[in-house]
Amino acid sequence: MMVEKSGSAVWQGNLKEGQGTVSTESGVLSDQPYSFKQRFEGAPGTNPEELIGAAHAACFSMALSMMLAEAGITDTKVETKSTISLDQDSGGFTITRAHLVSTVSGNGDKAKIEELAHKAEKGCPVSKVLNADVTLDVTVA
C-alpha cells in the first residue's frame, strides 16, 4: 500500500519583503499566509518548521500508539511536541535537529512503554525522512 498526500505553496516577491501562502490537499490549511517575519522574526503565523514539527509529533504519536497496542498496552494516551531547529550554515539554512518531548500513559509496563517510545523515535516515517538529529525525552505517566 502506498499513500501519497500533498501540500502546496505560493511565494511572491523576494525573501525579506515577499510573502506566500501554504495549503494542504485536505483543505485543513487553505492559503495560510507565511513570510520571512513569521519564519525568522517571530511574527504570528505559520512557517515550514512549525508545520514539520506538527507532522513529526503526529507521526511519532501514531507510530507509538500502534506499537503500544501490538505490545498489549491498553488505555493509552500519547501527547507529543516536536521542536524543529533551523540553523544557519555556509550553504544557507539547514534543519539540524528535531527534538520530541512526549508524555505517554497506558496500562502496561513503564519500561516497555519507554522502550517502544525510543523505537518510535527512530522508526516513525517523519523521523526517517528528516536529515537531522532526532532526539526524545519521554515521560511515562
Secondary structure, DSSP 8 states (H G I E B T S, - for coil): ------EEEEEES-TTT-EEEEEETTSSS-SEEEEHHHHHS--SS--HHHHHHHHHHHHHHHHHHHHHHHTT-EEEEEEEEEEEEEEEETTEEEEEEEEEEEEEEEES-HHHHHHHHHHHHHHSHHHHH--SEEEEEEEE-
